[in-house]
Amino acid sequence: MPKKKDEEGGSAEIAKSHFVRCRYCGQKNSVKADYQNGSANCGRCKLPLSNEPHKKFADLGKHEYVHPLDSRALAALKAIPGIDTALKKLLEVTGESAIRVLFLASSVKVTPKQCPDLHAKLQIACTTLGVDMPDMFIQQNPLVNAFTGGVERPVIVLHSALLERLSEEETLAVIAHEVGHIHAEHVLYLTAARLMEALANASAAKLIPGSEIIKFILAAGINSALLAWARRAELSCDRAALLVVQDPHVIGRTMMKLAGGTFASKIDYDQFLEQGREFQKNYEEKALDKFWANIINAGLSHPFPIWRVSEILEWVESGQYAELMKKK
């Protein structure tokens, strides 16, 4: 190894340069000579460096990973007469542009210069799934949540409380989940579902224009069918997230934090996975457990975190995820 003179006339070794290219974003990173996989993070996307390959899906079709519950619920939703016309009218009344104006005015827009690591993660999710990059915003909000809105020009919104709890890989999983909504073509129905949640009460009080279309949607049963589908659509996007992070334990730990909050650092992850398997087994074998799970979850915007981790475990352990990874 070459040497150089130090100030006292002695010699000091010049450390040989070692470089690792990020498997996710392609950034070339200088690392220490004793580097091992996962011992350093990429300087661009902040994700752990690894020599393992990362798959990109150039022509992934949504039907290759969409959850069967999502497919069936969406088919039932589309069977309602006049639904597309009603939802498009709803978006005309409320104004899709209002969504963009709201977040541009009240949130932080993620760009290559503003929160560049988050922008890099968005780019990774989009290039992996083959999706055009949407705008993404960070919103100050105590709710631990993220969502996708809009139709022609979707936007992704990440709540600050969520980002504060997640690791770099878990943050990629959340962003990839939201990109999954775009890839799976959920955005029209998903935006309408979220608007219905926000507008139903205001419509009853006649506080907004377009109350008649809201009343029609409620009377036709579209609202309940829409929200029932929206919960199931989340299961498909958990699968999309797994196709991006390519490690089921990242999804599992994300769900553990959604379930356990800030206490998650004290939770045994293996026991949490066992809880997920127990939930799935009881759901499938005990009619009363299935009844109560469905009834209680009907009032929520997302499936229970335990339910979501059990579904990902089932998808992985069935071999379907591995088969999809081999095909592409």
C-alpha positions as CSV (number, residue, x, y, z in Angstrom):
1,M,0.0,0.0,0.0
2,P,1.4,3.5,-0.9
3,K,2.7,5.6,2.0
4,K,3.2,9.4,2.5
5,K,5.4,11.4,4.9
6,D,3.7,12.9,8.0
7,E,4.7,16.2,9.6
8,E,7.4,14.6,11.7
9,G,9.1,12.9,8.8
10,G,7.4,9.5,9.6
11,S,5.1,7.7,7.3
12,A,1.4,7.2,7.3
13,E,-0.7,4.8,5.2
14,I,-3.1,6.2,2.7
15,A,-6.2,4.2,3.1
16,K,-7.3,2.5,-0.1
17,S,-10.6,3.8,-1.4
18,H,-13.5,1.5,-1.4
19,F,-16.7,2.2,-3.2
20,V,-20.2,0.7,-3.1
21,R,-22.9,1.6,-5.6
22,C,-26.3,1.9,-3.9
23,R,-28.6,-1.0,-5.0
24,Y,-31.6,1.3,-4.9
25,C,-30.7,4.7,-6.4
26,G,-27.3,3.9,-8.1
27,Q,-25.3,6.5,-6.2
28,K,-21.6,5.6,-5.9
29,N,-20.5,5.8,-2.2
30,S,-17.1,5.8,-0.6
31,V,-17.0,3.3,2.3
32,K,-14.4,2.1,4.9
33,A,-12.2,-0.8,4.1
34,D,-14.0,-3.0,6.7
35,Y,-17.4,-2.2,5.2
36,Q,-20.0,-4.9,5.4
37,N,-23.5,-5.0,3.9
38,G,-25.8,-2.7,5.9
39,S,-23.1,-1.1,7.9
40,A,-23.3,2.3,6.0
41,N,-26.1,4.3,4.3
42,C,-26.2,5.8,0.8
43,G,-25.4,9.5,0.8
44,R,-28.2,10.2,-1.6
45,C,-31.3,8.1,-0.6
46,K,-30.0,7.3,2.9
47,L,-30.9,3.6,2.5
48,P,-28.6,0.9,3.8
49,L,-25.9,0.0,1.3
50,S,-25.7,-3.5,0.1
51,N,-24.0,-5.5,-2.7
52,E,-27.3,-7.4,-3.2
53,P,-29.1,-6.6,-6.5
54,H,-32.4,-4.7,-6.6
55,K,-35.0,-5.7,-9.1
56,K,-36.8,-3.2,-11.3
57,F,-40.1,-4.1,-12.9
58,A,-40.2,-2.6,-16.4
59,D,-43.6,-4.0,-17.4
60,L,-45.3,-5.1,-14.1
61,G,-49.1,-5.5,-14.5
62,K,-51.3,-4.6,-11.6
63,H,-53.2,-7.9,-11.9
64,E,-50.0,-9.7,-11.1
65,Y,-50.0,-8.6,-7.5
66,V,-53.4,-7.0,-6.7
67,H,-55.0,-8.7,-3.7
68,P,-58.1,-10.8,-4.5
69,L,-60.2,-8.9,-1.9
70,D,-59.3,-5.7,-3.7
71,S,-60.3,-7.2,-7.1
72,R,-63.7,-8.5,-5.9
73,A,-64.6,-5.3,-4.0
74,L,-63.7,-3.2,-7.0
75,A,-65.7,-5.4,-9.3
76,A,-68.7,-5.0,-6.9
77,L,-68.2,-1.2,-6.8
78,K,-68.0,-0.9,-10.6
79,A,-71.3,-2.9,-10.9
80,I,-73.2,0.0,-9.3
81,P,-75.1,1.8,-12.0
82,G,-73.8,5.3,-12.7
83,I,-70.9,5.2,-10.4
84,D,-68.2,6.5,-12.7
85,T,-70.4,9.4,-13.8
86,A,-71.3,10.2,-10.1
87,L,-67.6,10.1,-8.9
88,K,-66.4,12.3,-11.8
89,K,-69.2,14.7,-11.0
90,L,-68.1,14.7,-7.4
91,L,-64.5,15.6,-8.4
92,E,-65.8,18.3,-10.7
93,V,-67.8,19.8,-7.8
94,T,-65.1,19.7,-5.2
95,G,-62.3,20.5,-7.6
96,E,-59.3,18.2,-8.0
97,S,-57.2,21.3,-8.3
98,A,-58.2,22.2,-4.7
99,I,-56.2,19.3,-3.5
100,R,-53.0,20.5,-5.2
101,V,-53.6,24.1,-4.0
102,L,-54.2,23.0,-0.5
103,F,-50.9,21.1,-0.1
104,L,-48.8,23.6,-2.1
105,A,-50.0,26.3,0.2
106,S,-49.8,24.4,3.5
107,S,-47.2,21.7,3.2
108,V,-43.6,21.2,2.2
109,K,-43.0,20.1,-1.4
110,V,-40.4,17.4,-1.8
111,T,-37.9,18.1,-4.6
112,P,-34.3,17.2,-5.5
113,K,-33.2,20.1,-3.3
114,Q,-35.9,20.0,-0.6
115,C,-35.7,16.8,1.4
116,P,-33.5,15.2,-1.3
117,D,-33.4,11.8,0.4
118,L,-37.2,11.5,0.3
119,H,-37.2,12.6,-3.3
120,A,-34.7,9.9,-4.1
121,K,-36.9,7.3,-2.3
122,L,-39.9,8.4,-4.4
123,Q,-37.8,8.0,-7.5
124,I,-36.8,4.5,-6.4
125,A,-40.4,3.5,-5.9
126,C,-41.5,4.9,-9.2
127,T,-38.7,3.4,-11.3
128,T,-39.1,0.0,-9.6
129,L,-42.9,-0.1,-10.4
130,G,-42.8,1.8,-13.7
131,V,-44.8,4.8,-12.6
132,D,-44.4,8.5,-13.6
133,M,-43.2,10.5,-10.6
134,P,-46.0,12.4,-8.9
135,D,-45.5,15.4,-6.6
136,M,-45.0,14.6,-2.9
137,F,-45.6,16.8,0.1
138,I,-44.8,16.6,3.8
139,Q,-47.7,17.8,6.0
140,Q,-47.4,18.8,9.7
141,N,-50.0,16.5,11.2
142,P,-50.1,14.5,14.5
143,L,-51.9,11.6,12.7
144,V,-49.6,8.8,11.7
145,N,-50.7,8.5,8.1
146,A,-49.9,9.0,4.4
147,F,-52.3,9.2,1.5
148,T,-52.5,9.7,-2.3
149,G,-55.0,12.1,-3.8
150,G,-55.9,13.5,-7.2
151,V,-56.7,11.8,-10.5
152,E,-55.1,13.4,-13.5
153,R,-52.1,14.6,-11.5
154,P,-51.9,12.5,-8.3
155,V,-50.1,13.8,-5.2
156,I,-48.6,11.9,-2.3
157,V,-48.8,13.3,1.2
158,L,-46.7,12.1,4.1
159,H,-47.6,13.2,7.6
160,S,-44.7,14.4,9.7
161,A,-45.7,12.2,12.7
162,L,-45.4,9.1,10.5
163,L,-41.9,10.1,9.2
164,E,-40.7,10.7,12.7
165,R,-41.3,7.1,13.7
166,L,-39.9,5.2,10.7
167,S,-36.5,4.0,9.7
168,E,-35.1,4.8,6.2
169,E,-36.3,1.5,4.7
170,E,-39.7,1.8,6.4
171,T,-40.1,5.3,4.9
172,L,-39.4,3.8,1.5
173,A,-42.0,1.1,2.2
174,V,-44.6,3.8,2.9
175,I,-43.8,5.8,-0.2
176,A,-43.8,2.7,-2.3
177,H,-47.2,1.8,-0.8
178,E,-48.6,5.2,-2.0
179,V,-47.0,4.8,-5.4
180,G,-48.7,1.4,-5.5
181,H,-52.1,3.2,-5.4
182,I,-51.1,5.0,-8.6
183,H,-49.7,1.9,-10.3
184,A,-52.8,-0.1,-9.4
185,E,-55.0,2.7,-10.9
186,H,-56.8,3.3,-7.5
187,V,-56.6,7.0,-7.6
188,L,-60.1,7.9,-9.0
189,Y,-61.9,5.7,-6.5
190,L,-59.5,6.4,-3.7
191,T,-59.7,10.2,-4.0
192,A,-63.5,9.9,-4.1
193,A,-63.5,7.7,-1.0
194,R,-61.4,10.2,1.0
195,L,-63.5,13.1,-0.2
196,M,-66.7,11.3,0.8
197,E,-65.3,10.8,4.3
198,A,-64.6,14.5,4.6
199,L,-67.7,15.8,2.8
200,A,-70.5,13.6,4.0
201,N,-71.1,15.6,7.2
202,A,-70.7,18.9,5.5
203,S,-73.2,17.9,2.8
204,A,-75.8,17.0,5.4
205,A,-75.5,20.5,6.8
206,K,-75.6,22.0,3.2
207,L,-72.3,23.7,3.8
208,I,-70.8,23.0,0.4
209,P,-72.0,23.2,-3.2
210,G,-73.0,20.1,-4.9
211,S,-75.0,18.6,-2.0
212,E,-77.4,16.8,-4.4
213,I,-74.6,14.7,-5.9
214,I,-73.4,13.8,-2.4
215,K,-76.9,12.8,-1.4
216,F,-77.2,10.7,-4.5
217,I,-74.0,8.9,-3.8
218,L,-75.1,8.2,-0.2
219,A,-78.6,7.1,-1.3
220,A,-77.2,4.8,-4.0
221,G,-75.0,3.0,-1.5
222,I,-71.9,4.1,-3.4
223,N,-70.4,5.6,-0.2
224,S,-70.3,2.4,1.8
225,A,-69.2,0.3,-1.2
226,L,-66.4,2.8,-1.9
227,L,-65.1,2.8,1.6
228,A,-65.3,-1.0,1.8
229,W,-63.2,-1.2,-1.4
230,A,-60.7,1.4,-0.2
231,R,-59.8,-0.7,2.9
232,R,-59.1,-3.7,0.7
233,A,-57.1,-1.7,-1.8
234,E,-54.6,-1.1,1.0
235,L,-53.7,-4.8,1.0
236,S,-52.7,-4.6,-2.7
237,C,-50.5,-1.6,-2.0
238,D,-48.7,-3.4,0.9
239,R,-47.8,-5.9,-1.8
240,A,-46.5,-3.2,-4.1
241,A,-44.4,-1.8,-1.2
242,L,-42.9,-5.3,-0.8
243,L,-42.0,-5.4,-4.5
244,V,-40.0,-2.2,-4.0
245,V,-38.3,-2.8,-0.6
246,Q,-37.9,-6.5,-1.4
247,D,-37.7,-7.5,2.2
248,P,-40.9,-8.7,3.9
249,H,-39.5,-7.8,7.4
250,V,-39.4,-4.1,6.4
251,I,-43.2,-4.3,5.9
252,G,-43.6,-6.3,9.1
253,R,-41.7,-3.7,11.2
254,T,-43.6,-0.9,9.6
255,M,-46.9,-2.5,10.7
256,M,-45.4,-3.1,14.1
257,K,-44.8,0.6,14.5
258,L,-48.3,1.4,13.2
259,A,-49.7,-1.0,15.9
260,G,-47.3,-0.2,18.8
261,G,-46.4,3.4,18.1
262,T,-43.4,4.8,20.0
263,F,-43.5,1.7,22.2
264,A,-42.5,-0.5,19.2
265,S,-38.8,-0.4,20.2
266,K,-39.7,-2.6,23.2
267,I,-41.8,-5.1,21.2
268,D,-40.4,-8.5,20.2
269,Y,-40.7,-8.6,16.4
270,D,-40.9,-12.4,16.2
271,Q,-43.8,-12.5,18.7
272,F,-45.5,-9.8,16.6
273,L,-45.3,-12.0,13.5
274,E,-46.8,-14.9,15.5
275,Q,-49.6,-12.6,16.5
276,G,-50.3,-11.9,12.8
277,R,-50.4,-15.6,12.1
278,E,-52.7,-16.2,15.0
279,F,-55.0,-13.5,13.8
280,Q,-55.1,-15.0,10.3
281,K,-55.8,-18.5,11.6
282,N,-58.6,-17.3,13.9
283,Y,-60.1,-15.3,11.0
284,E,-60.2,-18.2,8.7
285,E,-61.3,-20.9,11.2
286,K,-63.7,-19.0,13.6
287,A,-66.8,-17.5,12.2
288,L,-67.4,-15.2,15.2
289,D,-63.8,-13.8,15.0
290,K,-64.3,-13.2,11.3
291,F,-67.7,-11.5,12.0
292,W,-66.3,-9.1,14.6
293,A,-63.1,-8.4,12.7
294,N,-65.2,-7.3,9.7
295,I,-67.7,-5.3,11.7
296,I,-65.0,-3.4,13.7
297,N,-62.8,-2.8,10.7
298,A,-65.8,-1.4,8.7
299,G,-65.5,1.9,10.6
300,L,-61.8,2.4,9.7
301,S,-60.1,3.8,6.7
302,H,-57.4,1.0,6.7
303,P,-57.3,-2.6,7.7
304,F,-55.9,-3.4,11.1
305,P,-52.1,-3.4,11.1
306,I,-52.1,-7.0,12.4
307,W,-54.4,-7.9,9.6
308,R,-52.1,-6.3,7.1
309,V,-49.0,-8.1,8.4
310,S,-50.9,-11.4,8.4
311,E,-51.8,-10.9,4.7
312,I,-48.2,-10.1,3.7
313,L,-47.0,-13.2,5.6
314,E,-49.5,-15.3,3.8
315,W,-48.5,-13.9,0.4
316,V,-44.8,-14.5,1.1
317,E,-45.2,-18.0,2.7
318,S,-47.5,-19.1,-0.1
319,G,-44.7,-18.6,-2.6
320,Q,-46.6,-16.1,-4.7
321,Y,-44.2,-13.3,-4.0
322,A,-41.1,-15.4,-4.8
323,E,-42.7,-16.6,-8.1
324,L,-43.4,-13.0,-9.1
325,M,-39.8,-12.0,-8.3
326,K,-38.5,-14.8,-10.4
327,K,-40.7,-14.0,-13.4
328,K,-39.4,-10.4,-13.9
